[in-house]
Amino acid sequence: MYDIAIIGAGVVGSLIARELAKYNLSLIVLEKENDVAMGSSKANSGIVHAGYDAKTGTLKALLNVKGCKMMPRVTEELAVAYQQNGSLVVAFSSEEMETVKALYTRGKLNGVEDLVLVEQKELRRMEPQLNSAAIGALYAPKAGIVCPYTLTVAALGNAMDNGVALKCNFPVTALHDRSSHFEIVSGLEAVEAAMVINVAGLFADDIAAMVGDDFFSIHPRRGEYYLFDREMAALARQTIFQTPTARGKGVLVTPTAYGNLLIGPSAEDIENKEDKKTSQAGLDKIWHDALKTVPNLPKNGVITEFTGLRASGNTGDFIIAQSPAHPRLLHVAAIDSPGLAASPGIAVYVEDMLRQIGILTQKRSVFYPYRRGIPVLREMGKKERLGLIAKNPAYGRIVCRCEEISEGEILDAIHQNPKATDLDGVKRRTRSGMGRCQGSFCMPTVTEILSRERGVPMEQISKKGPGSEILAGKTK
Ligand SMILES: Cc1cc2nc3c(=O)[nH]c(=O)nc-3n(C[C@H](O)[C@H](O)[C@H](O)COP(=O)(O)OP(=O)(O)OC[C@H]3O[C@@H](n4cnc5c(N)ncnc54)[C@H](O)[C@@H]3O)c2cc1C
């Protein structure tokens, strides 16, 4: 029996697990997929919003500002790619400039530091590739960019290094309140825990419904993107938003934490929570809208497209609340944007709540907040790189030529918590296969390494868990 079970290994569940790992409790994270960060935390814009966007007084506003302030320390402790590159909300008309000024005022009320309104001349100096029709902007220097799935992997990895258990391929199918504890069922398996935290993203309302809670609902909203080659990164220095409308923040143009360029997302309400297809109409719309921001976007710089699904709630705010009928069940739901930016703040908020209701009493005598992470050889100087190769020659064998990823980095991904067991898991942790050729050259070698290190035949190595195996059998 565990003290606490967390359902969902997205960025929020993982950072909550890490925060609670500081206490003398037994904890388990239950995840339906073969790996962590497989929901909204896998495919989003990766922006650490400053916090001027959310309505003052909401949990979104409070926790966005808190999370943004915490992000530099959290990412440093966890060795996660993060840059405080700042963000701009640009206006193309005097009407839009009024909205931008209102965002400035709201940002101040929300507690966002160092906001500045910038005029056209200064704007052009800051962003030389920006459409010259832009007349002014709101500049938020504390906004940043982070790799969302590396943050998730690192947070849960650090929680695991401090004693938290993880069970993947465990889709929760039933939740029974047995009065002294919960029985959490997945098919024929069950896990028992005194308390449950429901952080199941798009499926949080389905988990709630398992015990009769129907006070919130979650709807998928699709967001599509184009990702560009690293050579295009100079087209935007800051994260550039257009002026928001009632439909949302609109299409952004931003560098990513790994130096690519990203445009998107679209915003389309859909029915199916599993529908992660891209659509030509959605992609055409983001392309058209992004050209308004940066007119020189080159189509031949695009290396891939992808979709993420937002978990939009019916209240418009994050829902962090005890179940009315089952007080040992806590729902952390409707965590759509700015949920990534807010995630460290949400984790501390949940910790505070559990302390107030007497669940968290005794801190562990030892908690180790740091994670070594996977060294990124591509970003190292020659001396540092040679030093690492001298200690372990595997760092000298390049497997992914586009992204310059070595066998040593792939071995780290397979052996560090939470261990990568499939090709996409290695890709998300190291970027192997994320470059121009999108894995055509390195996939066979990564398959061989996974097979060797896991001690399983190559035919059992999958792209993303059971059912997506790559090889059928030997031909010679
Ligand atoms: C297109 C898009 C753009 C975004 N851009 C930004 C941005 O720039 N900045 C920002 O701050 N936020 C952004 N967000 C929001 C951000 O991505 C989310 O707020 C955040 O990822 C939510 O994390 P989570 O852990 O709550 O959910 P998720 O990452 O969805 O995790 C939930 C987990 O629960 C698991 N699960 C579900 N059902 C079950 C079950 N029955 N049993 C076991 N496990 C289960 C899922 O597999 C998943 O791993 C964006 C979102 C999208 C989709």
The ligand as a MOL file (V3000), in Angstrom:
LIG
                    3D

  0  0  0     0  0            999 V3000
M  V30 BEGIN CTAB
M  V30 COUNTS 53 58 0 0 0
M  V30 BEGIN ATOM
M  V30 1 C -0.8810 23.0420 -28.3470 0
M  V30 2 C -0.4940 23.3550 -26.9370 0
M  V30 3 C 0.3260 24.4380 -26.6520 0
M  V30 4 C 0.6650 24.7350 -25.3440 0
M  V30 5 N 1.5900 25.7000 -25.1020 0
M  V30 6 C 1.9510 25.9760 -23.8430 0
M  V30 7 C 2.9700 26.9230 -23.5660 0
M  V30 8 O 3.6280 27.4330 -24.4590 0
M  V30 9 N 3.2210 27.2300 -22.2720 0
M  V30 10 C 2.5260 26.6840 -21.2490 0
M  V30 11 O 2.7480 27.0680 -20.1220 0
M  V30 12 N 1.6160 25.7140 -21.4680 0
M  V30 13 C 1.3290 25.3470 -22.7290 0
M  V30 14 N 0.4250 24.3690 -22.9850 0
M  V30 15 C -0.1860 23.6850 -21.8490 0
M  V30 16 C 0.7260 22.6020 -21.2700 0
M  V30 17 O 1.2260 21.7730 -22.2970 0
M  V30 18 C -0.0580 21.7860 -20.2690 0
M  V30 19 O -0.6230 22.6690 -19.3320 0
M  V30 20 C 0.7600 20.7670 -19.5150 0
M  V30 21 O 1.5330 19.9920 -20.3840 0
M  V30 22 C -0.2000 19.8950 -18.7120 0
M  V30 23 O 0.5350 18.8810 -18.0690 0
M  V30 24 P -0.2350 17.7200 -17.3110 0
M  V30 25 O 0.7860 16.9380 -16.6210 0
M  V30 26 O -1.3570 18.3000 -16.5190 0
M  V30 27 O -0.9730 16.8980 -18.4690 0
M  V30 28 P -0.3960 15.8150 -19.5070 0
M  V30 29 O 0.9390 16.1690 -19.9770 0
M  V30 30 O -1.4610 15.6270 -20.5290 0
M  V30 31 O -0.2470 14.5110 -18.6310 0
M  V30 32 C -1.3310 13.7020 -18.2620 0
M  V30 33 C -0.8460 12.2800 -18.2280 0
M  V30 34 O -1.8690 11.4420 -17.7210 0
M  V30 35 C -1.8100 10.2190 -18.4220 0
M  V30 36 N -3.1210 9.5630 -18.2920 0
M  V30 37 C -4.2830 9.9460 -18.8390 0
M  V30 38 N -5.2640 9.0740 -18.5190 0
M  V30 39 C -4.6930 8.1340 -17.7350 0
M  V30 40 C -5.1880 6.9550 -17.1130 0
M  V30 41 N -6.4680 6.5760 -17.2250 0
M  V30 42 N -4.3320 6.1920 -16.3850 0
M  V30 43 C -3.0160 6.5500 -16.2710 0
M  V30 44 N -2.5060 7.6510 -16.8580 0
M  V30 45 C -3.3300 8.4280 -17.5750 0
M  V30 46 C -1.5000 10.6590 -19.8400 0
M  V30 47 O -0.9990 9.5860 -20.6320 0
M  V30 48 C -0.4860 11.7520 -19.6030 0
M  V30 49 O 0.8310 11.2720 -19.6050 0
M  V30 50 C 0.1190 23.9950 -24.2850 0
M  V30 51 C -0.6800 22.8820 -24.5710 0
M  V30 52 C -0.9320 22.5280 -25.8860 0
M  V30 53 C -1.6570 21.2660 -26.1750 0
M  V30 END ATOM
M  V30 BEGIN BOND
M  V30 1 1 1 2
M  V30 2 1 2 3
M  V30 3 2 2 52
M  V30 4 2 3 4
M  V30 5 1 4 5
M  V30 6 1 4 50
M  V30 7 2 5 6
M  V30 8 1 6 7
M  V30 9 1 6 13
M  V30 10 2 7 8
M  V30 11 1 7 9
M  V30 12 1 9 10
M  V30 13 2 10 11
M  V30 14 1 10 12
M  V30 15 2 12 13
M  V30 16 1 13 14
M  V30 17 1 14 15
M  V30 18 1 14 50
M  V30 19 1 15 16
M  V30 20 1 16 17
M  V30 21 1 16 18
M  V30 22 1 18 19
M  V30 23 1 18 20
M  V30 24 1 20 21
M  V30 25 1 20 22
M  V30 26 1 22 23
M  V30 27 1 23 24
M  V30 28 2 24 25
M  V30 29 1 24 26
M  V30 30 1 24 27
M  V30 31 1 27 28
M  V30 32 2 28 29
M  V30 33 1 28 30
M  V30 34 1 28 31
M  V30 35 1 31 32
M  V30 36 1 32 33
M  V30 37 1 33 34
M  V30 38 1 33 48
M  V30 39 1 34 35
M  V30 40 1 35 36
M  V30 41 1 35 46
M  V30 42 1 36 37
M  V30 43 1 36 45
M  V30 44 2 37 38
M  V30 45 1 38 39
M  V30 46 1 39 40
M  V30 47 2 39 45
M  V30 48 1 40 41
M  V30 49 2 40 42
M  V30 50 1 42 43
M  V30 51 2 43 44
M  V30 52 1 44 45
M  V30 53 1 46 47
M  V30 54 1 46 48
M  V30 55 1 48 49
M  V30 56 2 50 51
M  V30 57 1 51 52
M  V30 58 1 52 53
M  V30 END BOND
M  V30 END CTAB
M  END
